[in-house]
Amino acid sequence: MNFFTVLNELMRQSGFAAITISQATMIVISFVLIYLAIVKKFEPLLLLPISFGMFLTNLPLAGLMEYGLEPTFSEGILGVVYHAGVASELFPCIMFLAVGAMTDFGPMLANPISLILGAGAQFGIYMAFTLANASGLFRPLEAAAIGVIGGADGPTAIYTATKLCPHLVPAIAVAAYSYMALIPLIQPPIMKLLTTEKMRKVKMSQLRKVSKVEKIVFPIFVVLLCSLLLPSVAPLLGCLMLGNLFRESGVVERLSDVSQNALCNICTIWLGLTVGATAKAENFLTPQTLGIIALGLLAFSFSTVGGLLLGDLLYFITGGKINPLIGSAGVSAVPMAARVSQMEGAKADKTNFLLMHAMGPNVAGVIGSAVAAGFFLAIFKP
């Protein structure tokens, strides 16, 4: 066997010979997302692992997302992690524990009107559900899982999809996390369209100080009320509020620190990587998946619109005391949506500081999207 024969055989068995146009397309898309994460800094903590997972899964013959019902030596590492963490609902609950430990419900408790804005920003969930159901392409329970993308809450979207339609988890997960990461690109044009410069310049009064007792009682009360009303949402809200109780109790600093940092970072790496790895060319570039991606964008956009329109209404009702930009933060992407509200307010007036005011609707949106998911699960769960 001469050198050229060996070289020819090597090339024949290599990925160069096996790569398809669809795989090449997905790899190029992953490179664009990597560029947005690194150069444009569009939520790199989410977008970078997602885009790299998309890149890895479309490498021909690598088999990183292979997974069988019985253990074999051919199983891919990402496939094993995905089924152990994402499909089992473990990662979504861990992420909610971490989010709870990082969340300060003080701004929402100090300004209860935040709950209204958080609820208004769930408009996209129900609009997307209606559109998906009316399209005739999806069953009602599939439409419900697709609608939850509008809450801009990746863990909740995954949790709902695993319960209602496991076969759609990959597409829904990629859509939910991709749109969360692209908030700085998607929201600002809508915010400028639905508000005037005068509205964006509004400075809101300082929030009242929330007592420690309020902060400790609140998570317990929310879990009790919501779980009794919608038992299916107990795992998510239970983990969210346990993490928050770690933070606010002041007696378990080590647990709070681990939840906010080490646990959150580890889970973010593997969740982002495996969610991106579900975007395999043969499964992703299909009419159904592309339809879910399009509906997810509509859901997210309508959620932003709902929050802003309610913010506009409150602006007029209060005589200009509410800056409607904080309404767009009602989507539950914490704290990305609140930061975008802050940035747009600062563009209108450099001395305007909206971050803490926007955090109220932002954390209210986390609860709102979880409750919306619980509602769908109560109605459609098989």
Long-range contacts (C-beta under 8 A, 24 or more apart in sequence): 14-61, 15-59, 15-60, 15-61, 15-62, 18-60, 18-61, 19-60, 20-60, 20-281, 22-281, 22-282, 22-285, 23-58, 23-59, 23-60, 23-281, 25-281, 25-285, 26-54, 26-58, 26-279, 26-280, 26-281, 26-284, 26-285, 27-55, 27-58, 27-59, 29-54, 30-54, 30-55, 30-58, 30-276, 31-55, 33-178, 36-182, 36-185, 37-181, 42-181, 42-182, 42-184, 42-185, 43-180, 43-181, 43-182, 43-183, 43-184, 43-336, 45-268, 45-272, 46-154, 46-177, 46-180, 46-181, 46-268, 46-272, 47-178, 47-181, 47-182, 48-272, 49-268, 49-269, 49-271, 49-272, 49-273, 49-276, 50-174, 50-177, 50-178, 50-181, 50-272, 50-273, 50-275, 50-276, 51-276, 52-273, 52-276, 53-78, 53-272, 53-273, 53-274, 53-275, 53-276, 53-277, 53-278, 53-279, 54-174, 54-276, 54-277, 54-279, 55-276, 56-273, 56-276, 56-277, 57-276, 57-277, 57-278, 57-279, 57-280, 58-279, 58-280, 58-281, 64-277, 65-277, 65-278, 65-280, 78-273, 78-274, 78-277, 79-277, 81-270, 81-273, 81-274, 82-274, 82-277, 82-278, 85-267, 85-270, 85-271, 85-274, 86-158, 86-162, 86-169, 86-173, 86-271, 86-274, 86-275, 87-162, 87-166, 87-169, 88-162, 89-158, 89-159, 89-162, 89-235, 91-155, 91-158, 91-267, 91-270, 91-271, 92-154, 92-155, 92-156, 92-158, 92-159, 92-236, 93-155, 93-159, 93-235, 93-236, 93-239, 94-239, 94-263, 94-267, 95-154, 95-155, 95-264, 95-267, 95-268, 95-271, 96-155, 96-236, 96-237, 96-239, 96-240, 96-243, 97-239, 97-240, 97-242, 97-243, 97-259, 97-263, 98-243, 98-259, 98-260, 98-263, 98-264, 98-267, 99-155, 99-240, 99-243, 99-264, 99-334, 99-366, 100-219, 100-239, 100-240, 100-241, 100-242, 100-243, 100-244, 100-245, 100-246, 100-247, 100-259, 101-243, 101-244, 101-246, 101-247, 101-256, 101-259, 101-260, 101-264, 102-243, 102-247, 102-259, 102-260, 102-264, 102-334, 103-240, 103-243, 103-244, 103-247, 103-334, 103-363, 103-366, 104-247, 104-359, 104-363, 105-210, 105-215, 105-218, 105-219, 105-244, 105-363, 106-207, 106-210, 106-215, 107-207, 107-356, 107-357, 107-359, 107-360, 107-363, 108-359, 108-360, 108-361, 108-363, 108-364, 109-210, 109-214, 109-215, 109-218, 110-207, 110-208, 110-209, 110-210, 110-360, 111-207, 111-357, 111-360, 113-314, 113-322, 113-360, 114-326, 114-360, 114-361, 114-363, 114-364, 115-364, 116-310, 116-314, 117-307, 117-310, 117-311, 117-314, 117-326, 117-327, 117-329, 117-330, 117-360, 117-361, 117-364, 118-307, 118-330, 118-332, 118-360, 118-361, 118-362, 118-363, 118-364, 118-365, 118-367, 118-368, 119-330, 119-364, 119-368, 120-306, 120-307, 120-309, 120-310, 120-311, 120-327, 120-330, 121-303, 121-304, 121-306, 121-307, 121-310, 121-327, 121-328, 121-329, 121-330, 121-331, 121-332, 121-361, 121-365, 121-368, 122-150, 122-151, 122-303, 122-306, 122-330, 122-365, 122-368, 122-369, 122-372, 123-150, 123-302, 123-303, 123-305, 123-306, 123-307, 124-150, 124-151, 124-298, 124-299, 124-300, 124-301, 124-302, 124-303, 124-304, 124-305, 124-306, 124-331, 125-149, 125-150, 125-151, 125-299, 125-303, 125-369, 125-372, 126-372, 127-298, 127-299, 127-302, 128-295, 128-296, 128-298, 128-299, 128-302, 129-376, 131-295, 131-298, 132-295, 135-291, 137-288, 137-291, 138-291, 139-165, 140-380, 141-165, 141-376, 141-380, 141-381, 141-382, 142-168, 144-376, 144-379, 144-380, 145-172, 145-376, 146-172, 146-292, 146-295, 146-296, 146-299, 147-299, 147-372, 147-376, 148-172, 148-176, 148-369, 148-372, 148-373, 148-376, 149-175, 149-176, 149-179, 149-292, 149-295, 149-296, 149-299, 149-300, 150-296, 150-299, 150-300, 150-302, 150-303, 150-331, 151-303, 151-331, 151-332, 151-365, 151-368, 151-369, 151-372, 151-373, 152-176, 152-179, 152-180, 152-183, 152-300, 152-303, 152-331, 152-332, 152-333, 152-337, 152-365, 152-369, 153-180, 153-331, 153-332, 153-333, 153-365, 153-366, 153-369, 153-370, 154-180, 154-271, 154-275, 155-236, 156-236, 156-332, 156-369, 156-370, 156-373, 157-373, 158-275, 159-235, 159-236, 159-373, 160-373, 160-376, 160-377, 163-232, 163-377, 163-381, 164-376, 164-377, 164-380, 164-381, 164-382, 168-292, 169-278, 170-275, 170-278, 170-279, 170-280, 170-283, 170-284, 170-289, 171-278, 171-283, 171-284, 171-288, 171-289, 171-292, 171-293, 172-292, 172-296, 173-275, 173-278, 174-275, 174-276, 174-278, 174-279, 174-284, 174-293, 175-292, 175-293, 175-296, 175-297, 176-296, 177-272, 177-275, 177-276, 179-296, 179-297, 179-300, 180-333, 180-336, 183-331, 183-333, 183-336, 183-337, 183-340, 184-336, 184-340, 184-343, 186-297, 186-300, 186-301, 186-304, 187-304, 187-328, 187-337, 187-340, 188-340, 188-343, 188-344, 190-301, 190-304, 190-305, 190-308, 190-328, 191-304, 191-308, 191-325, 191-328, 191-340, 191-341, 191-344, 192-344, 194-305, 194-308, 194-309, 194-312, 194-324, 195-308, 195-311, 195-312, 195-324, 195-325, 197-348, 199-312, 199-315, 199-320, 199-323, 199-324, 199-325, 200-323, 200-324, 200-325, 200-344, 200-345, 200-347, 200-348, 200-349, 200-352, 201-345, 201-348, 201-349, 201-352, 202-315, 202-320, 202-321, 202-322, 202-323, 202-324, 202-352, 203-323, 203-349, 203-351, 203-352, 203-353, 204-321, 204-322, 204-323, 204-326, 204-354, 204-357, 205-321, 207-356, 207-357, 212-248, 212-250, 215-248, 216-245, 216-248, 216-249, 219-244, 219-245, 219-248, 220-245, 222-367, 226-367, 226-370, 226-371, 226-374, 229-374, 230-371, 230-374, 230-375, 230-377, 230-378, 232-374, 232-377, 232-378, 232-381, 233-370, 233-371, 233-373, 233-374, 233-377, 236-370, 236-373, 237-367, 237-370, 240-366, 240-367, 240-370, 300-331, 303-330, 303-331, 304-328, 304-331, 306-330, 307-331, 307-361, 323-352, 323-354, 323-357, 325-354, 325-358, 326-354, 326-357, 326-358, 326-360, 326-361, 327-361, 329-358, 329-359, 329-361, 329-362, 329-365, 330-361, 330-362, 330-364, 330-365, 330-368, 331-362, 331-365, 331-369, 332-362, 332-363, 332-365, 332-366, 332-367, 332-368, 332-369, 333-362, 333-365, 334-359, 334-362, 334-363, 334-365, 334-366, 335-359, 335-362, 337-362, 337-365, 338-362
